[in-house]
């Protein structure tokens, strides 16, 4: 599972770039996207995908699932060796915006999520 970080100064377009270059193509390819980015609209993204590529079919598009920051800390949010029946499943694209709000440097790393940190 690759982990990619978009870093930069505030207001430099990191979230925009992730939506444009990662989330929209993922939905167009049929993937389920789990994200905490506020303001994402699944129907508008799907309409955009269909407008940009006339060969796409609505029923083949992926899903957008919005989560709140607190949900990312739930015991069953990310898969672990002990628990595969979690909110995020194999094949999901998980996009966490402003990750410091969820897993700040002042917080302990939950044992079940330790595989996320390299």
N, CA, C and O atoms as a GROMACS GRO file, in nm:
protein
  472
    1UNK      N    1   0.085  -0.116   0.000
    1UNK     CA    2   0.000   0.000   0.000
    1UNK      C    3   0.090   0.123   0.000
    1UNK      O    4   0.155   0.151   0.101
    2UNK      N    5   0.095   0.197  -0.109
    2UNK     CA    6   0.177   0.318  -0.112
    2UNK      C    7   0.112   0.432  -0.033
    2UNK      O    8  -0.010   0.443  -0.027
    3UNK      N    9   0.194   0.513   0.025
    3UNK     CA   10   0.148   0.632   0.096
    3UNK      C   11   0.212   0.752   0.029
    3UNK      O   12   0.334   0.759   0.015
    4UNK      N   13   0.128   0.846  -0.012
    4UNK     CA   14   0.176   0.967  -0.078
    4UNK      C   15   0.135   1.087   0.005
    4UNK      O   16   0.020   1.095   0.050
    5UNK      N   17   0.226   1.180   0.027
    5UNK     CA   18   0.197   1.301   0.102
    5UNK      C   19   0.208   1.422   0.010
    5UNK      O   20   0.306   1.436  -0.064
    6UNK      N   21   0.109   1.508   0.015
    6UNK     CA   22   0.114   1.635  -0.056
    6UNK      C   23   0.144   1.740   0.049
    6UNK      O   24   0.063   1.763   0.139
    7UNK      N   25   0.259   1.804   0.038
    7UNK     CA   26   0.301   1.900   0.139
    7UNK      C   27   0.326   2.036   0.073
    7UNK      O   28   0.359   2.044  -0.045
    8UNK      N   29   0.309   2.141   0.153
    8UNK     CA   30   0.332   2.276   0.103
    8UNK      C   31   0.280   2.377   0.203
    8UNK      O   32   0.221   2.341   0.305
    9UNK      N   33   0.301   2.502   0.173
    9UNK     CA   34   0.255   2.609   0.261
    9UNK      C   35   0.103   2.617   0.254
    9UNK      O   36   0.043   2.572   0.156
   10UNK      N   37   0.039   2.674   0.358
   10UNK     CA   38  -0.106   2.688   0.356
   10UNK      C   39  -0.155   2.763   0.231
   10UNK      O   40  -0.090   2.857   0.183
   11UNK      N   41  -0.268   2.719   0.180
   11UNK     CA   42  -0.336   2.782   0.065
   11UNK      C   43  -0.259   2.766  -0.066
   11UNK      O   44  -0.276   2.846  -0.158
   12UNK      N   45  -0.174   2.663  -0.074
   12UNK     CA   46  -0.096   2.645  -0.197
   12UNK      C   47  -0.160   2.549  -0.296
   12UNK      O   48  -0.102   2.523  -0.403
   13UNK      N   49  -0.277   2.495  -0.264
   13UNK     CA   50  -0.348   2.410  -0.358
   13UNK      C   51  -0.329   2.261  -0.341
   13UNK      O   52  -0.353   2.184  -0.433
   14UNK      N   53  -0.286   2.219  -0.223
   14UNK     CA   54  -0.263   2.077  -0.199
   14UNK      C   55  -0.392   1.996  -0.212
   14UNK      O   56  -0.394   1.894  -0.281
   15UNK      N   57  -0.497   2.041  -0.148
   15UNK     CA   58  -0.626   1.968  -0.153
   15UNK      C   59  -0.681   1.968  -0.295
   15UNK      O   60  -0.732   1.866  -0.342
   16UNK      N   61  -0.672   2.081  -0.363
   16UNK     CA   62  -0.719   2.089  -0.501
   16UNK      C   63  -0.646   1.988  -0.588
   16UNK      O   64  -0.708   1.916  -0.667
   17UNK      N   65  -0.515   1.981  -0.574
   17UNK     CA   66  -0.435   1.889  -0.654
   17UNK      C   67  -0.473   1.744  -0.627
   17UNK      O   68  -0.477   1.664  -0.720
   18UNK      N   69  -0.500   1.711  -0.503
   18UNK     CA   70  -0.540   1.574  -0.469
   18UNK      C   71  -0.675   1.541  -0.531
   18UNK      O   72  -0.694   1.432  -0.584
   19UNK      N   73  -0.768   1.635  -0.524
   19UNK     CA   74  -0.900   1.611  -0.586
   19UNK      C   75  -0.884   1.593  -0.736
   19UNK      O   76  -0.936   1.498  -0.793
   20UNK      N   77  -0.812   1.685  -0.799
   20UNK     CA   78  -0.795   1.683  -0.944
   20UNK      C   79  -0.717   1.561  -0.994
   20UNK      O   80  -0.757   1.497  -1.092
   21UNK      N   81  -0.608   1.530  -0.929
   21UNK     CA   82  -0.516   1.429  -0.981
   21UNK      C   83  -0.529   1.290  -0.919
   21UNK      O   84  -0.475   1.193  -0.971
   22UNK      N   85  -0.601   1.280  -0.808
   22UNK     CA   86  -0.611   1.151  -0.739
   22UNK      C   87  -0.756   1.106  -0.725
   22UNK      O   88  -0.792   0.996  -0.769
   23UNK      N   89  -0.841   1.189  -0.664
   23UNK     CA   90  -0.978   1.148  -0.633
   23UNK      C   91  -1.063   1.133  -0.759
   23UNK      O   92  -1.128   1.030  -0.778
   24UNK      N   93  -1.064   1.234  -0.845
   24UNK     CA   94  -1.146   1.227  -0.966
   24UNK      C   95  -1.107   1.108  -1.054
   24UNK      O   96  -1.195   1.033  -1.096
   25UNK      N   97  -0.978   1.087  -1.083
   25UNK     CA   98  -0.942   0.968  -1.162
   25UNK      C   99  -0.979   0.836  -1.094
   25UNK      O  100  -1.016   0.740  -1.161
   26UNK      N  101  -0.970   0.832  -0.961
   26UNK     CA  102  -1.005   0.708  -0.890
   26UNK      C  103  -1.154   0.678  -0.905
   26UNK      O  104  -1.191   0.563  -0.930
   27UNK      N  105  -1.238   0.779  -0.889
   27UNK     CA  106  -1.382   0.758  -0.906
   27UNK      C  107  -1.413   0.721  -1.050
   27UNK      O  108  -1.497   0.634  -1.075
   28UNK      N  109  -1.346   0.785  -1.144
   28UNK     CA  110  -1.367   0.753  -1.286
   28UNK      C  111  -1.330   0.608  -1.316
   28UNK      O  112  -1.388   0.545  -1.404
   29UNK      N  113  -1.233   0.554  -1.242
   29UNK     CA  114  -1.190   0.416  -1.267
   29UNK      C  115  -1.268   0.314  -1.185
   29UNK      O  116  -1.241   0.194  -1.194
   30UNK      N  117  -1.364   0.360  -1.105
   30UNK     CA  118  -1.450   0.268  -1.032
   30UNK      C  119  -1.411   0.240  -0.889
   30UNK      O  120  -1.469   0.151  -0.826
   31UNK      N  121  -1.315   0.312  -0.835
   31UNK     CA  122  -1.271   0.288  -0.697
   31UNK      C  123  -1.359   0.356  -0.595
   31UNK      O  124  -1.423   0.458  -0.623
   32UNK      N  125  -1.362   0.300  -0.478
   32UNK     CA  126  -1.428   0.361  -0.363
   32UNK      C  127  -1.326   0.452  -0.296
   32UNK      O  128  -1.214   0.411  -0.266
   33UNK      N  129  -1.366   0.578  -0.274
   33UNK     CA  130  -1.277   0.678  -0.215
   33UNK      C  131  -1.333   0.718  -0.079
   33UNK      O  132  -1.450   0.757  -0.070
   34UNK      N  133  -1.252   0.708   0.024
   34UNK     CA  134  -1.289   0.750   0.159
   34UNK      C  135  -1.208   0.874   0.190
   34UNK      O  136  -1.085   0.871   0.185
   35UNK      N  137  -1.276   0.986   0.222
   35UNK     CA  138  -1.203   1.111   0.245
   35UNK      C  139  -1.273   1.199   0.348
   35UNK      O  140  -1.394   1.192   0.367
   36UNK      N  141  -1.192   1.281   0.413
   36UNK     CA  142  -1.244   1.380   0.507
   36UNK      C  143  -1.240   1.522   0.448
   36UNK      O  144  -1.258   1.619   0.521
   37UNK      N  145  -1.218   1.535   0.318
   37UNK     CA  146  -1.212   1.668   0.256
   37UNK      C  147  -1.352   1.727   0.255
   37UNK      O  148  -1.444   1.672   0.195
   38UNK      N  149  -1.367   1.840   0.321
   38UNK     CA  150  -1.496   1.906   0.329
   38UNK      C  151  -1.535   1.966   0.194
   38UNK      O  152  -1.451   2.021   0.124
   39UNK      N  153  -1.662   1.954   0.160
   39UNK     CA  154  -1.713   2.015   0.039
   39UNK      C  155  -1.712   1.926  -0.083
   39UNK      O  156  -1.762   1.967  -0.189
   40UNK      N  157  -1.658   1.806  -0.073
   40UNK     CA  158  -1.661   1.716  -0.189
   40UNK      C  159  -1.805   1.674  -0.216
   40UNK      O  160  -1.882   1.646  -0.124
   41UNK      N  161  -1.841   1.672  -0.343
   41UNK     CA  162  -1.977   1.637  -0.383
   41UNK      C  163  -1.969   1.521  -0.481
   41UNK      O  164  -1.925   1.537  -0.595
   42UNK      N  165  -2.013   1.405  -0.437
   42UNK     CA  166  -2.002   1.285  -0.520
   42UNK      C  167  -2.072   1.302  -0.654
   42UNK      O  168  -2.017   1.265  -0.758
   43UNK      N  169  -2.192   1.356  -0.653
   43UNK     CA  170  -2.268   1.369  -0.778
   43UNK      C  171  -2.198   1.464  -0.875
   43UNK      O  172  -2.194   1.437  -0.996
   44UNK      N  173  -2.145   1.574  -0.825
   44UNK     CA  174  -2.075   1.668  -0.914
   44UNK      C  175  -1.948   1.606  -0.972
   44UNK      O  176  -1.914   1.629  -1.088
   45UNK      N  177  -1.878   1.527  -0.891
   45UNK     CA  178  -1.758   1.459  -0.942
   45UNK      C  179  -1.797   1.360  -1.050
   45UNK      O  180  -1.731   1.352  -1.154
   46UNK      N  181  -1.903   1.284  -1.026
   46UNK     CA  182  -1.948   1.186  -1.125
   46UNK      C  183  -1.994   1.255  -1.253
   46UNK      O  184  -1.962   1.210  -1.363
   47UNK      N  185  -2.069   1.364  -1.239
   47UNK     CA  186  -2.113   1.440  -1.357
   47UNK      C  187  -1.992   1.489  -1.437
   47UNK      O  188  -1.991   1.483  -1.560
   48UNK      N  189  -1.891   1.538  -1.366
   48UNK     CA  190  -1.769   1.586  -1.432
   48UNK      C  191  -1.701   1.471  -1.507
   48UNK      O  192  -1.659   1.488  -1.622
   49UNK      N  193  -1.689   1.357  -1.442
   49UNK     CA  194  -1.625   1.240  -1.506
   49UNK      C  195  -1.699   1.201  -1.634
   49UNK      O  196  -1.637   1.174  -1.737
   50UNK      N  197  -1.831   1.197  -1.626
   50UNK     CA  198  -1.912   1.158  -1.742
   50UNK      C  199  -1.902   1.260  -1.854
   50UNK      O  200  -1.903   1.225  -1.972
   51UNK      N  201  -1.892   1.387  -1.818
   51UNK     CA  202  -1.880   1.494  -1.918
   51UNK      C  203  -1.743   1.488  -1.986
   51UNK      O  204  -1.733   1.512  -2.107
   52UNK      N  205  -1.640   1.456  -1.910
   52UNK     CA  206  -1.504   1.453  -1.964
   52UNK      C  207  -1.477   1.330  -2.050
   52UNK      O  208  -1.396   1.334  -2.143
   53UNK      N  209  -1.544   1.220  -2.018
   53UNK     CA  210  -1.521   1.095  -2.092
   53UNK      C  211  -1.656   1.032  -2.124
   53UNK      O  212  -1.718   0.968  -2.039
   54UNK      N  213  -1.701   1.050  -2.245
   54UNK     CA  214  -1.832   1.002  -2.289
   54UNK      C  215  -1.842   0.849  -2.288
   54UNK      O  216  -1.952   0.794  -2.295
   55UNK      N  217  -1.728   0.780  -2.281
   55UNK     CA  218  -1.729   0.633  -2.282
   55UNK      C  219  -1.760   0.575  -2.144
   55UNK      O  220  -1.793   0.457  -2.132
   56UNK      N  221  -1.749   0.657  -2.039
   56UNK     CA  222  -1.777   0.608  -1.904
   56UNK      C  223  -1.926   0.585  -1.886
   56UNK      O  224  -2.009   0.654  -1.945
   57UNK      N  225  -1.959   0.488  -1.802
   57UNK     CA  226  -2.098   0.462  -1.767
   57UNK      C  227  -2.118   0.492  -1.619
   57UNK      O  228  -2.033   0.457  -1.536
   58UNK      N  229  -2.228   0.556  -1.586
   58UNK     CA  230  -2.255   0.599  -1.449
   58UNK      C  231  -2.243   0.484  -1.350
   58UNK      O  232  -2.185   0.500  -1.243
   59UNK      N  233  -2.296   0.368  -1.386
   59UNK     CA  234  -2.295   0.254  -1.293
   59UNK      C  235  -2.157   0.194  -1.272
   59UNK      O  236  -2.138   0.114  -1.180
   60UNK      N  237  -2.061   0.231  -1.353
   60UNK     CA  238  -1.924   0.181  -1.338
   60UNK      C  239  -1.834   0.275  -1.257
   60UNK      O  240  -1.720   0.242  -1.226
   61UNK      N  241  -1.886   0.394  -1.224
   61UNK     CA  242  -1.808   0.490  -1.147
   61UNK      C  243  -1.795   0.445  -1.002
   61UNK      O  244  -1.879   0.371  -0.952
   62UNK      N  245  -1.690   0.491  -0.937
   62UNK     CA  246  -1.668   0.457  -0.797
   62UNK      C  247  -1.757   0.537  -0.704
   62UNK      O  248  -1.843   0.613  -0.748
   63UNK      N  249  -1.737   0.518  -0.577
   63UNK     CA  250  -1.815   0.585  -0.474
   63UNK      C  251  -1.726   0.680  -0.395
   63UNK      O  252  -1.606   0.659  -0.382
   64UNK      N  253  -1.788   0.785  -0.343
   64UNK     CA  254  -1.719   0.878  -0.254
   64UNK      C  255  -1.785   0.867  -0.118
   64UNK      O  256  -1.906   0.887  -0.105
   65UNK      N  257  -1.707   0.834  -0.017
   65UNK     CA  258  -1.758   0.822   0.119
   65UNK      C  259  -1.690   0.928   0.204
   65UNK      O  260  -1.568   0.927   0.220
   66UNK      N  261  -1.769   1.020   0.258
   66UNK     CA  262  -1.713   1.127   0.341
   66UNK      C  263  -1.707   1.080   0.486
   66UNK      O  264  -1.803   1.021   0.537
   67UNK      N  265  -1.595   1.108   0.552
   67UNK     CA  266  -1.579   1.076   0.694
   67UNK      C  267  -1.538   1.202   0.768
   67UNK      O  268  -1.475   1.292   0.712
   68UNK      N  269  -1.574   1.207   0.894
   68UNK     CA  270  -1.531   1.315   0.982
   68UNK      C  271  -1.395   1.277   1.041
   68UNK      O  272  -1.359   1.159   1.046
   69UNK      N  273  -1.321   1.376   1.084
   69UNK     CA  274  -1.188   1.350   1.140
   69UNK      C  275  -1.191   1.247   1.252
   69UNK      O  276  -1.106   1.159   1.259
   70UNK      N  277  -1.289   1.257   1.340
   70UNK     CA  278  -1.299   1.164   1.452
   70UNK      C  279  -1.317   1.020   1.411
   70UNK      O  280  -1.269   0.930   1.479
   71UNK      N  281  -1.384   0.997   1.299
   71UNK     CA  282  -1.405   0.860   1.251
   71UNK      C  283  -1.272   0.792   1.217
   71UNK      O  284  -1.260   0.670   1.228
   72UNK      N  285  -1.175   0.871   1.176
   72UNK     CA  286  -1.044   0.816   1.139
   72UNK      C  287  -0.974   0.753   1.258
   72UNK      O  288  -0.882   0.673   1.240
   73UNK      N  289  -1.015   0.789   1.378
   73UNK     CA  290  -0.955   0.736   1.500
   73UNK      C  291  -1.028   0.614   1.553
   73UNK      O  292  -0.982   0.551   1.648
   74UNK      N  293  -1.142   0.580   1.494
   74UNK     CA  294  -1.219   0.464   1.539
   74UNK      C  295  -1.137   0.337   1.528
   74UNK      O  296  -1.055   0.322   1.437
   75UNK      N  297  -1.158   0.246   1.620
   75UNK     CA  298  -1.086   0.118   1.621
   75UNK      C  299  -1.102   0.041   1.491
   75UNK      O  300  -1.010  -0.028   1.447
   76UNK      N  301  -1.219   0.054   1.428
   76UNK     CA  302  -1.245  -0.024   1.307
   76UNK      C  303  -1.235   0.059   1.179
   76UNK      O  304  -1.295   0.023   1.078
   77UNK      N  305  -1.161   0.169   1.182
   77UNK     CA  306  -1.149   0.252   1.062
   77UNK      C  307  -1.053   0.189   0.960
   77UNK      O  308  -1.090   0.169   0.844
   78UNK      N  309  -0.932   0.158   1.003
   78UNK     CA  310  -0.831   0.100   0.914
   78UNK      C  311  -0.816  -0.050   0.941
   78UNK      O  312  -0.828  -0.093   1.056
   79UNK      N  313  -0.790  -0.128   0.838
   79UNK     CA  314  -0.768  -0.271   0.859
   79UNK      C  315  -0.641  -0.296   0.942
   79UNK      O  316  -0.547  -0.217   0.939
   80UNK      N  317  -0.642  -0.405   1.013
   80UNK     CA  318  -0.524  -0.447   1.088
   80UNK      C  319  -0.510  -0.598   1.072
   80UNK      O  320  -0.598  -0.663   1.016
   81UNK      N  321  -0.400  -0.651   1.120
   81UNK     CA  322  -0.380  -0.796   1.112
   81UNK      C  323  -0.488  -0.870   1.190
   81UNK      O  324  -0.529  -0.980   1.153
   82UNK      N  325  -0.535  -0.808   1.298
   82UNK     CA  326  -0.636  -0.871   1.383
   82UNK      C  327  -0.778  -0.850   1.332
   82UNK      O  328  -0.867  -0.930   1.363
   83UNK      N  329  -0.801  -0.745   1.254
   83UNK     CA  330  -0.938  -0.711   1.213
   83UNK      C  331  -0.941  -0.668   1.067
   83UNK      O  332  -0.890  -0.562   1.032
   84UNK      N  333  -1.000  -0.750   0.984
   84UNK     CA  334  -1.015  -0.716   0.842
   84UNK      C  335  -1.155  -0.662   0.812
   84UNK      O  336  -1.179  -0.613   0.702
   85UNK      N  337  -1.247  -0.671   0.909
   85UNK     CA  338  -1.384  -0.622   0.890
   85UNK      C  339  -1.390  -0.477   0.938
   85UNK      O  340  -1.447  -0.448   1.043
   86UNK      N  341  -1.333  -0.388   0.860
   86UNK     CA  342  -1.322  -0.248   0.900
   86UNK      C  343  -1.393  -0.158   0.801
   86UNK      O  344  -1.436  -0.201   0.694
   87UNK      N  345  -1.405  -0.030   0.839
   87UNK     CA  346  -1.471   0.068   0.754
   87UNK      C  347  -1.400   0.079   0.620
   87UNK      O  348  -1.463   0.071   0.515
   88UNK      N  349  -1.269   0.097   0.623
   88UNK     CA  350  -1.189   0.100   0.500
   88UNK      C  351  -1.155  -0.044   0.462
   88UNK      O  352  -1.114  -0.124   0.546
   89UNK      N  353  -1.173  -0.074   0.335
   89UNK     CA  354  -1.151  -0.210   0.286
   89UNK      C  355  -1.039  -0.213   0.183
   89UNK      O  356  -0.994  -0.110   0.134
   90UNK      N  357  -0.995  -0.333   0.152
   90UNK     CA  358  -0.893  -0.350   0.048
   90UNK      C  359  -0.940  -0.285  -0.081
   90UNK      O  360  -1.055  -0.304  -0.121
   91UNK      N  361  -0.853  -0.210  -0.145
   91UNK     CA  362  -0.887  -0.143  -0.270
   91UNK      C  363  -0.937  -0.002  -0.253
   91UNK      O  364  -0.942   0.074  -0.351
   92UNK      N  365  -0.975   0.037  -0.132
   92UNK     CA  366  -1.020   0.174  -0.108
   92UNK      C  367  -0.903   0.271  -0.123
   92UNK      O  368  -0.789   0.240  -0.089
   93UNK      N  369  -0.935   0.388  -0.175
   93UNK     CA  370  -0.839   0.498  -0.174
   93UNK      C  371  -0.877   0.583  -0.054
   93UNK      O  372  -0.988   0.637  -0.048
   94UNK      N  373  -0.787   0.597   0.042
   94UNK     CA  374  -0.814   0.674   0.163
   94UNK      C  375  -0.736   0.805   0.153
   94UNK      O  376  -0.613   0.804   0.145
   95UNK      N  377  -0.809   0.917   0.154
   95UNK     CA  378  -0.748   1.049   0.142
   95UNK      C  379  -0.781   1.127   0.269
   95UNK      O  380  -0.897   1.161   0.294
   96UNK      N  381  -0.679   1.155   0.348
   96UNK     CA  382  -0.696   1.230   0.472
   96UNK      C  383  -0.635   1.368   0.453
   96UNK      O  384  -0.514   1.382   0.436
   97UNK      N  385  -0.720   1.470   0.457
   97UNK     CA  386  -0.676   1.609   0.443
   97UNK      C  387  -0.644   1.663   0.583
   97UNK      O  388  -0.709   1.627   0.681
   98UNK      N  389  -0.544   1.748   0.590
   98UNK     CA  390  -0.502   1.806   0.718
   98UNK      C  391  -0.480   1.694   0.821
   98UNK      O  392  -0.540   1.693   0.928
   99UNK      N  393  -0.394   1.602   0.785
   99UNK     CA  394  -0.372   1.481   0.865
   99UNK      C  395  -0.328   1.513   1.007
   99UNK      O  396  -0.351   1.432   1.098
  100UNK      N  397  -0.268   1.626   1.029
  100UNK     CA  398  -0.225   1.664   1.163
  100UNK      C  399  -0.343   1.676   1.259
  100UNK      O  400  -0.327   1.660   1.380
  101UNK      N  401  -0.462   1.705   1.204
  101UNK     CA  402  -0.580   1.714   1.290
  101UNK      C  403  -0.622   1.576   1.341
  101UNK      O  404  -0.682   1.564   1.448
  102UNK      N  405  -0.591   1.475   1.264
  102UNK     CA  406  -0.629   1.338   1.300
  102UNK      C  407  -0.519   1.272   1.382
  102UNK      O  408  -0.545   1.221   1.491
  103UNK      N  409  -0.397   1.271   1.329
  103UNK     CA  410  -0.285   1.205   1.394
  103UNK      C  411  -0.175   1.307   1.418
  103UNK      O  412  -0.072   1.305   1.350
  104UNK      N  413  -0.196   1.396   1.512
  104UNK     CA  414  -0.097   1.499   1.543
  104UNK      C  415   0.027   1.441   1.609
  104UNK      O  416   0.024   1.329   1.661
  105UNK      N  417   0.135   1.517   1.607
  105UNK     CA  418   0.261   1.469   1.664
  105UNK      C  419   0.253   1.455   1.816
  105UNK      O  420   0.338   1.390   1.877
  106UNK      N  421   0.152   1.516   1.878
  106UNK     CA  422   0.138   1.507   2.022
  106UNK      C  423   0.054   1.388   2.066
  106UNK      O  424   0.028   1.370   2.185
  107UNK      N  425   0.011   1.305   1.970
  107UNK     CA  426  -0.075   1.191   2.002
  107UNK      C  427   0.003   1.061   1.988
  107UNK      O  428   0.094   1.049   1.906
  108UNK      N  429  -0.034   0.965   2.071
  108UNK     CA  430   0.026   0.832   2.060
  108UNK      C  431  -0.027   0.763   1.935
  108UNK      O  432  -0.141   0.783   1.895
  109UNK      N  433   0.058   0.683   1.874
  109UNK     CA  434   0.016   0.606   1.757
  109UNK      C  435  -0.060   0.484   1.807
  109UNK      O  436  -0.004   0.403   1.881
  110UNK      N  437  -0.186   0.470   1.766
  110UNK     CA  438  -0.260   0.351   1.809
  110UNK      C  439  -0.190   0.225   1.756
  110UNK      O  440  -0.144   0.222   1.642
  111UNK      N  441  -0.183   0.124   1.839
  111UNK     CA  442  -0.114   0.000   1.801
  111UNK      C  443  -0.167  -0.056   1.671
  111UNK      O  444  -0.090  -0.102   1.587
  112UNK      N  445  -0.298  -0.053   1.652
  112UNK     CA  446  -0.359  -0.109   1.532
  112UNK      C  447  -0.325  -0.028   1.407
  112UNK      O  448  -0.335  -0.081   1.297
  113UNK      N  449  -0.286   0.098   1.421
  113UNK     CA  450  -0.256   0.183   1.305
  113UNK      C  451  -0.107   0.199   1.282
  113UNK      O  452  -0.065   0.276   1.195
  114UNK      N  453  -0.026   0.127   1.356
  114UNK     CA  454   0.118   0.149   1.347
  114UNK      C  455   0.174   0.117   1.209
  114UNK      O  456   0.280   0.167   1.173
  115UNK      N  457   0.104   0.034   1.131
  115UNK     CA  458   0.153   0.002   0.998
  115UNK      C  459   0.146   0.123   0.905
  115UNK      O  460   0.212   0.124   0.801
  116UNK      N  461   0.068   0.224   0.940
  116UNK     CA  462   0.054   0.344   0.856
  116UNK      C  463   0.181   0.428   0.863
  116UNK      O  464   0.214   0.497   0.767
  117UNK      N  465   0.251   0.423   0.973
  117UNK     CA  466   0.367   0.510   0.995
  117UNK      C  467   0.495   0.439   0.954
  117UNK      O  468   0.528   0.332   1.006
  118UNK      N  469   0.567   0.499   0.862
  118UNK     CA  470   0.691   0.438   0.814
  118UNK      C  471   0.810   0.508   0.876
  118UNK      O  472   0.924   0.472   0.848
   0.00000   0.00000   0.00000
